[in-house]
Amino acid sequence: MSLARGPAYAFRDGGLDRASERRADAAALAADRVAPATRFLMLRADGRVLLDAHATLALAAPADLPVAADEATFLGLHDGAARFACVLPDDVAAAEAGRRGGRFADLRGAAASLPAADAGLVAYARALAHWQSRKRWCGVCGAPTRLEEGGHRAQCTDAGCGATYFPRTDPAIIVIVACGDACLLGRQASWPARRYSTLAGFVEPGETLEQAVAREVAEESGVRIGNCRYVGSQPWPFPASLMLGFEATARRQVPQVGCELEDARWFAASEMPDLIARGELALPPAMSISFHLIDRWFHRRTGAHLSPGQPLGAR
């Protein structure tokens, strides 16, 4: 079941064939790295991506890449042509941005202007680069690791250990809780003033998704839910999450917030447009699955749509 209306919420479309079978073919990857049709996406060590002077994604041809392509991460194929990502040293990154008249942009900001396929591609590259930066050493024996399979596997270099690591994704649930004509939203103290969002949290070991939904809602608001149902998902590379969207029902209970939230309250569908218009309620940005969960719930009750909030500042 689709959540999105108009443009899809961010990061769902990578726009390419990941061609995972190609990662283990060293000869094919070596040929791809120098093929004229190949393009390289360029990141900074902090995860920011290079945009050109027109605020579109800057992609370098092999002959135009400012660093050696040997360590570039294979992302997949776009219309048969390879796509790689490489992390530029800070001095090289600054020079490249100046040469192109572009800038390095935070993913949250870039996602608001890039086409869906480009935003998904950047999210994919950023998540892989973050994992690689934290898997330089073996967690078992402490020896250095070596990236293999186009950057999708980290291998311990100690022959006596030989531990192997693969990119990880942390599952997190995010849920719109409804009771009659109202939905339950909460806010964190660090958010912009008057911003409220759906409740969310990470799935714990040995826990089903449904159990995680019930636990997180109870922990954050004191509300006990009844039924819940999976709706959709969104990659959320901040740094490496997968948001699993649910809708749930509950009887009307007075929210009791703990240390995680500053406030939680029920919002009636009938009052939300006026609250937004008066600046007394700000919703999450349109790029998030959170907004689409709220908007989908609202549309099913009223036939209308809500206005999304502005993206958070760069991080």
Legacy VTK file of the C-alpha trace (Angstrom):
# vtk DataFile Version 3.0
C-alpha trace
ASCII
DATASET POLYDATA
POINTS 315 float
0.000 0.000 0.000
1.502 3.316 -1.025
1.859 6.149 1.442
2.978 8.806 -0.963
0.978 11.333 -2.938
2.782 13.381 -5.563
6.563 13.082 -5.012
7.465 10.079 -2.871
8.987 10.680 0.520
12.748 10.711 0.400
15.280 7.933 -0.106
12.919 5.219 -1.368
14.184 5.340 -4.958
17.858 4.594 -5.598
17.352 4.791 -9.352
19.686 1.918 -10.196
20.240 -1.824 -10.321
22.463 -2.699 -7.333
23.925 -5.606 -9.359
25.087 -7.348 -6.183
26.451 -10.299 -8.149
29.018 -7.941 -9.693
30.604 -6.998 -6.340
32.661 -10.193 -6.139
33.965 -9.850 -9.726
37.198 -7.882 -9.255
37.957 -7.818 -12.984
34.538 -6.411 -13.851
34.825 -3.706 -11.174
38.308 -2.770 -12.389
36.942 -2.361 -15.907
33.957 -0.387 -14.616
36.210 2.074 -12.786
37.750 3.243 -16.082
34.781 2.847 -18.433
33.875 6.189 -20.108
30.189 5.884 -19.134
30.965 5.302 -15.439
30.187 8.114 -13.014
31.434 8.795 -9.476
29.381 10.443 -6.729
31.636 12.451 -4.386
31.253 12.713 -0.619
33.117 14.468 2.135
34.200 12.573 5.268
31.253 14.094 7.168
28.766 12.595 4.696
27.983 15.747 2.746
27.586 15.294 -1.011
28.941 17.468 -3.785
26.359 19.429 -5.762
27.291 21.421 -8.852
26.673 25.092 -9.574
23.040 24.307 -10.477
22.417 22.472 -7.164
22.186 19.147 -8.987
24.205 16.054 -8.143
27.820 16.381 -9.303
28.995 13.171 -10.970
32.559 12.753 -12.198
33.696 10.711 -15.183
36.760 8.493 -14.584
39.086 10.953 -16.336
37.719 13.837 -14.234
37.867 12.194 -10.795
40.237 14.121 -8.466
41.372 10.981 -6.570
42.331 7.430 -7.500
39.312 5.241 -8.186
40.782 2.083 -6.642
38.961 2.463 -3.305
35.673 3.798 -4.699
32.569 1.949 -3.542
30.468 0.223 -6.189
26.819 1.283 -5.945
25.316 -0.434 -8.992
24.337 0.128 -12.591
22.268 2.910 -14.121
21.138 2.081 -17.657
24.035 -0.362 -17.807
26.670 2.172 -16.682
28.408 1.779 -13.329
27.921 4.173 -10.450
30.526 4.491 -7.700
30.919 6.644 -4.597
34.175 7.993 -3.240
35.033 9.973 -0.116
37.338 12.914 -0.829
39.928 14.188 1.652
38.944 17.597 3.014
41.534 19.552 0.995
40.628 17.759 -2.230
36.920 18.254 -1.495
37.348 21.998 -1.045
39.326 22.299 -4.270
36.816 20.233 -6.233
33.863 22.274 -4.998
35.670 25.452 -5.988
36.599 24.103 -9.426
33.006 23.161 -10.143
31.462 26.245 -8.572
29.456 23.916 -6.359
29.143 23.038 -2.692
28.928 20.081 -0.363
25.377 19.744 0.987
23.936 17.921 3.960
21.684 15.054 2.901
18.601 16.513 4.605
18.928 19.712 2.633
19.954 18.043 -0.609
16.984 15.674 -0.475
14.594 18.605 -0.597
15.863 19.691 -4.027
17.293 16.585 -5.698
15.163 14.265 -7.862
13.958 11.214 -5.966
16.398 8.836 -7.673
19.381 11.083 -6.898
18.345 11.527 -3.269
18.032 7.766 -2.895
21.438 7.243 -4.489
23.073 9.727 -2.105
21.389 8.128 0.906
22.695 4.723 -0.172
26.233 6.049 -0.673
26.225 7.982 2.593
25.075 4.983 4.610
27.800 2.779 3.114
30.490 5.402 3.706
29.422 5.791 7.335
29.609 2.029 7.908
33.023 1.829 6.237
34.404 4.626 8.410
33.449 2.642 11.510
34.692 -0.736 10.353
38.362 0.071 9.864
39.294 -2.247 12.722
38.148 -5.733 13.605
35.784 -5.847 16.559
37.043 -9.316 17.517
40.845 -8.986 17.512
41.514 -5.306 16.798
43.463 -5.871 13.565
42.910 -3.574 10.562
40.185 -4.568 8.133
40.283 -4.555 4.340
37.312 -3.517 2.225
36.290 -6.078 -0.371
33.435 -6.731 -2.796
33.284 -3.163 -4.021
33.174 -1.787 -0.479
30.318 -4.007 0.728
32.389 -6.294 2.949
35.078 -5.622 5.561
37.518 -8.470 6.083
39.818 -8.788 9.094
43.432 -8.906 7.875
44.577 -11.167 10.713
44.666 -14.677 9.223
44.157 -16.172 12.667
40.910 -14.276 13.117
39.369 -13.787 9.672
36.185 -12.115 10.917
33.940 -10.766 8.173
31.629 -7.760 8.458
28.776 -6.555 6.266
26.920 -3.227 6.240
24.282 -3.063 8.935
20.911 -1.389 9.108
19.209 -0.615 12.412
15.440 -1.258 12.284
13.256 1.353 13.963
9.487 1.528 14.172
7.523 4.728 13.641
3.802 4.795 14.329
0.686 6.929 13.988
-1.588 6.089 16.939
-5.266 6.901 16.403
-8.267 7.071 18.672
-11.470 8.017 16.924
-10.987 11.467 15.369
-7.641 12.119 17.082
-4.034 11.028 16.657
-1.234 10.900 19.199
1.852 13.015 18.474
4.875 13.888 20.586
7.750 16.339 20.538
11.364 16.312 21.622
12.801 19.330 23.378
15.525 19.711 20.723
13.053 20.176 17.872
11.915 23.522 16.451
9.182 25.177 18.468
5.727 23.595 18.185
6.892 20.700 16.017
5.105 17.411 16.796
5.651 14.071 15.149
4.750 10.406 15.291
6.344 8.255 17.996
9.357 6.149 17.057
12.130 4.016 18.478
14.598 1.243 17.759
13.684 -2.425 17.711
15.423 -4.328 20.510
17.042 -7.784 20.230
14.561 -10.659 20.419
11.606 -8.362 19.774
9.013 -8.462 17.009
8.087 -5.268 15.196
4.637 -5.331 16.757
6.125 -5.694 20.233
8.451 -2.783 19.529
5.506 -0.590 18.492
3.610 -1.352 21.698
6.682 -0.907 23.915
7.841 2.372 22.379
4.387 3.965 22.517
4.020 2.936 26.164
7.530 4.096 27.098
7.226 7.480 25.426
3.618 8.363 26.187
2.180 5.873 28.682
-0.495 4.966 26.100
-1.342 1.286 25.631
-2.224 0.422 22.057
-4.606 -2.224 20.777
-3.972 -3.366 17.204
-1.176 -2.202 14.921
-0.581 -2.718 11.215
2.478 -2.300 8.996
2.135 0.387 6.322
5.504 1.076 4.669
9.198 1.788 5.171
11.827 4.429 4.518
15.627 4.180 4.565
16.847 6.793 7.048
20.645 7.101 6.812
21.140 9.240 9.940
23.293 7.296 10.257
21.974 3.815 9.372
18.317 3.248 10.166
15.354 1.740 8.376
12.092 3.331 9.501
9.243 0.804 9.544
5.947 2.661 9.470
2.882 1.432 11.361
-0.578 2.613 12.236
-2.116 1.624 15.555
-5.300 2.175 17.521
-5.741 2.907 21.208
-8.432 3.987 23.580
-8.252 7.594 24.736
-5.691 7.815 27.549
-4.013 10.844 29.059
-0.393 10.802 27.799
2.297 10.574 30.459
5.712 11.527 29.071
9.002 10.400 30.568
12.576 11.442 29.835
12.435 10.941 26.048
9.729 13.463 25.135
8.990 16.994 26.230
5.288 16.601 25.461
2.740 14.249 23.913
-0.888 14.990 23.177
-3.906 13.978 21.137
-4.695 16.152 18.113
-8.194 16.090 16.667
-8.293 16.015 12.878
-10.765 18.880 12.873
-8.395 21.217 14.719
-5.119 20.465 12.970
-5.446 22.726 9.868
-6.238 25.766 12.021
-3.400 25.002 14.426
-0.980 24.776 11.497
-2.330 27.978 9.921
-1.896 29.881 13.209
1.641 28.565 13.666
0.688 26.606 16.777
1.509 23.218 15.239
4.342 22.292 12.889
4.489 18.837 11.342
7.564 16.924 10.113
8.915 17.759 6.637
7.471 16.138 3.520
10.671 14.116 3.024
9.856 11.965 6.068
7.654 8.909 6.407
6.405 10.505 9.622
4.618 13.278 7.738
3.098 10.826 5.286
1.775 8.636 8.096
0.099 11.684 9.636
-1.177 13.007 6.306
-2.483 9.598 5.253
-4.407 9.251 8.533
-5.789 12.806 8.145
-6.798 12.284 4.508
-8.716 9.112 5.304
-10.784 11.032 7.841
-11.302 14.350 6.069
-10.522 13.869 2.364
-8.032 16.766 2.608
-4.274 16.975 3.061
-2.057 18.700 5.629
0.873 21.052 5.161
4.313 19.600 5.950
6.855 21.357 8.121
10.277 22.582 7.093
13.334 20.279 7.130
15.572 20.420 10.166
18.784 22.358 9.745
21.936 20.704 8.470
23.695 18.378 10.871
LINES 1 316
315 0 1 2 3 4 5 6 7 8 9 10 11 12 13 14 15 16 17 18 19 20 21 22 23 24 25 26 27 28 29 30 31 32 33 34 35 36 37 38 39 40 41 42 43 44 45 46 47 48 49 50 51 52 53 54 55 56 57 58 59 60 61 62 63 64 65 66 67 68 69 70 71 72 73 74 75 76 77 78 79 80 81 82 83 84 85 86 87 88 89 90 91 92 93 94 95 96 97 98 99 100 101 102 103 104 105 106 107 108 109 110 111 112 113 114 115 116 117 118 119 120 121 122 123 124 125 126 127 128 129 130 131 132 133 134 135 136 137 138 139 140 141 142 143 144 145 146 147 148 149 150 151 152 153 154 155 156 157 158 159 160 161 162 163 164 165 166 167 168 169 170 171 172 173 174 175 176 177 178 179 180 181 182 183 184 185 186 187 188 189 190 191 192 193 194 195 196 197 198 199 200 201 202 203 204 205 206 207 208 209 210 211 212 213 214 215 216 217 218 219 220 221 222 223 224 225 226 227 228 229 230 231 232 233 234 235 236 237 238 239 240 241 242 243 244 245 246 247 248 249 250 251 252 253 254 255 256 257 258 259 260 261 262 263 264 265 266 267 268 269 270 271 272 273 274 275 276 277 278 279 280 281 282 283 284 285 286 287 288 289 290 291 292 293 294 295 296 297 298 299 300 301 302 303 304 305 306 307 308 309 310 311 312 313 314
